[in-house]
Amino acid sequence: MLDSLIVPLFVTTDLPPRADLAEFGELLAETARALGHDDASYDGFLAGKVFWLDRPVLPRQRPAAEAELRFAAMLGYLAASGPGHTARGVVADVRRAVCAAVTSRYGDVGVSPAVFAIRDRDIRERTPDSAVSVGTRDAARELVSVTRPYL
């Protein structure tokens, strides 16, 4: 049995107006494949759902401008392999990886992505039905297995 830690996660960031939501989700999931800091590295598996957090448009209010950034989010679970991990350390590692990947893919959108641990209950209660499922492809089978009951 693999020694692992599972962290419920929330990721949010601004994206360019024409960004593809599924591509954003895939970027997050693949970024979590290899995590670490200093000289320590470990495997990760991220599974969750991505969705837009667009501002509501009230009656008589103009919709968002075509050039306005869009707010995207992901709620999901991150499984980290190996002993000795803490939720705080894993979140810090995934935050560094996500910030680098989002900046590399979309450029400077004015603010770094927010990545933080949340309650498991929040994922179940706050994920919209229209959200798009994502997951790290070809991840370590053991990480996928230990995460499956949470999905």
C-alpha positions as CSV (number, residue, x, y, z in Angstrom):
1,M,0.0,0.0,0.0
2,L,1.3,3.4,-0.9
3,D,1.9,6.0,1.8
4,S,0.0,9.1,0.6
5,L,-1.7,12.3,1.7
6,I,-4.9,13.6,0.2
7,V,-5.6,17.3,0.3
8,P,-8.9,18.8,-0.8
9,L,-7.9,21.8,-2.9
10,F,-9.3,25.1,-4.4
11,V,-7.5,26.8,-7.2
12,T,-8.6,30.2,-8.7
13,T,-7.1,32.5,-11.2
14,D,-7.8,35.1,-13.8
15,L,-7.5,33.9,-17.4
16,P,-7.5,35.6,-20.8
17,P,-11.1,36.0,-22.1
18,R,-10.7,33.4,-24.9
19,A,-9.0,30.8,-22.7
20,D,-10.3,27.2,-22.9
21,L,-11.6,25.9,-19.6
22,A,-10.8,22.3,-20.3
23,E,-7.2,23.2,-21.3
24,F,-6.9,25.1,-18.1
25,G,-8.0,22.1,-16.1
26,E,-5.6,19.8,-18.0
27,L,-2.8,22.3,-17.3
28,L,-3.5,22.1,-13.5
29,A,-3.8,18.3,-13.5
30,E,-0.6,17.7,-15.4
31,T,1.3,20.3,-13.3
32,A,0.5,18.2,-10.2
33,R,2.2,15.1,-11.6
34,A,5.6,15.9,-10.2
35,L,5.9,18.1,-7.1
36,G,8.6,19.0,-4.7
37,H,10.9,21.6,-3.3
38,D,14.6,22.0,-2.8
39,D,16.0,18.5,-3.6
40,A,13.0,16.5,-2.6
41,S,10.5,15.5,-5.2
42,Y,7.4,13.3,-5.2
43,D,4.5,12.1,-7.4
44,G,1.1,13.8,-7.3
45,F,-2.3,13.1,-8.7
46,L,-4.9,15.9,-9.0
47,A,-8.5,15.1,-9.9
48,G,-11.3,17.6,-9.7
49,K,-13.6,19.9,-11.7
50,V,-13.0,23.2,-13.4
51,F,-15.6,26.0,-14.0
52,W,-15.9,29.7,-14.7
53,L,-16.7,32.0,-11.8
54,D,-18.1,34.8,-14.0
55,R,-19.6,37.8,-12.4
56,P,-23.4,37.8,-12.4
57,V,-25.1,40.1,-14.9
58,L,-28.0,41.9,-13.3
59,P,-31.0,43.2,-15.2
60,R,-30.1,46.4,-17.1
61,Q,-26.4,45.8,-16.5
62,R,-24.0,45.3,-19.4
63,P,-22.3,41.9,-19.8
64,A,-18.5,41.7,-19.3
65,A,-16.4,43.3,-22.0
66,E,-14.9,41.0,-24.6
67,A,-11.4,41.9,-23.4
68,E,-12.1,41.4,-19.7
69,L,-10.3,38.6,-17.9
70,R,-12.4,35.7,-16.8
71,F,-12.2,34.1,-13.3
72,A,-11.7,30.3,-13.4
73,A,-11.7,27.8,-10.6
74,M,-10.9,24.2,-9.8
75,L,-12.2,22.2,-6.8
76,G,-10.6,18.8,-6.4
77,Y,-8.3,16.4,-4.5
78,L,-4.6,16.3,-4.6
79,A,-2.9,13.0,-3.6
80,A,0.8,13.2,-2.8
81,S,3.0,10.1,-2.5
82,G,5.5,9.3,0.1
83,P,5.8,9.7,3.9
84,G,6.4,12.8,5.9
85,H,4.2,15.2,3.9
86,T,2.0,17.8,5.6
87,A,-1.0,19.5,4.0
88,R,0.7,22.9,4.3
89,G,3.9,21.6,2.6
90,V,2.0,19.9,-0.2
91,V,-0.2,23.0,-0.9
92,A,3.0,25.2,-0.9
93,D,4.6,22.8,-3.5
94,V,1.5,22.7,-5.7
95,R,1.1,26.5,-5.4
96,R,4.6,27.1,-6.7
97,A,4.0,24.6,-9.6
98,V,0.6,26.0,-10.6
99,C,1.8,29.7,-10.5
100,A,4.8,28.8,-12.8
101,A,2.6,26.8,-15.2
102,V,-0.2,29.4,-15.4
103,T,2.3,32.2,-16.0
104,S,4.1,30.1,-18.6
105,R,0.9,29.3,-20.5
106,Y,-1.1,32.5,-20.1
107,G,1.5,35.1,-19.3
108,D,1.1,37.7,-16.6
109,V,-2.6,38.2,-15.9
110,G,-2.0,40.6,-13.1
111,V,-2.3,38.3,-10.1
112,S,-0.9,34.9,-9.2
113,P,-3.3,32.0,-8.9
114,A,-4.7,31.3,-5.4
115,V,-4.1,27.7,-4.3
116,F,-5.3,26.6,-0.9
117,A,-6.6,23.6,1.1
118,I,-10.3,23.5,1.9
119,R,-12.7,21.2,3.6
120,D,-13.8,18.0,1.8
121,R,-17.4,19.1,2.4
122,D,-16.8,22.3,0.4
123,I,-15.9,20.4,-2.7
124,R,-19.1,18.4,-2.6
125,E,-21.3,21.4,-1.8
126,R,-19.7,24.1,-4.1
127,T,-18.8,22.3,-7.3
128,P,-21.4,23.3,-10.0
129,D,-23.1,20.6,-12.0
130,S,-21.8,22.2,-15.2
131,A,-18.1,21.8,-14.1
132,V,-15.7,20.0,-16.4
133,S,-13.9,16.9,-14.9
134,V,-10.1,16.8,-15.0
135,G,-7.4,14.4,-13.8
136,T,-3.7,13.8,-14.1
137,R,-3.3,11.4,-17.0
138,D,-1.2,8.2,-16.6
139,A,-0.6,9.1,-12.9
140,A,0.8,6.5,-10.5
141,R,-1.9,3.8,-10.2
142,E,-1.7,3.7,-6.4
143,L,-2.4,7.5,-6.2
144,V,-5.4,7.1,-8.4
145,S,-6.7,4.2,-6.3
146,V,-6.4,6.0,-3.0
147,T,-8.1,9.1,-4.4
148,R,-11.0,7.3,-6.1
149,P,-13.2,7.1,-3.0
150,Y,-13.2,10.8,-2.7
151,L,-14.4,11.5,-6.2
